[in-house]
Amino acid sequence: MESKQQDNAADQAFLRNFEELLELPSGSLEGSTLLQDLPGWDSLAIVGFMAMADEKYGIVLSPKQFQTCNSLQDLSVLVTGR
């Protein structure tokens, strides 16, 4: 049970970090949100996401790793490994 709560807290923290990156109101995104539907999700946002992943999660990403990502949950798995 505690592990599930920790996972949920980590997922929520990821979403808040992502909202901050795109300058969106807190609580406006869900893991199921499709990247193609995100306002401001463009090449500059991808570069910003790569920097955020490195700074906040210690993960260095390459643009090629985004090819299979369709949703915020996909990006979360990419940086958190779950």
Secondary structure, DSSP 8 states (H G I E B T S, - for coil): -HHHHHHHHHHHHHHHHHHHHHT--TT---TT-BGGGSTT-SHHHHHHHHHHHHHHH-----GGGGTT--BHHHHHHHHH--
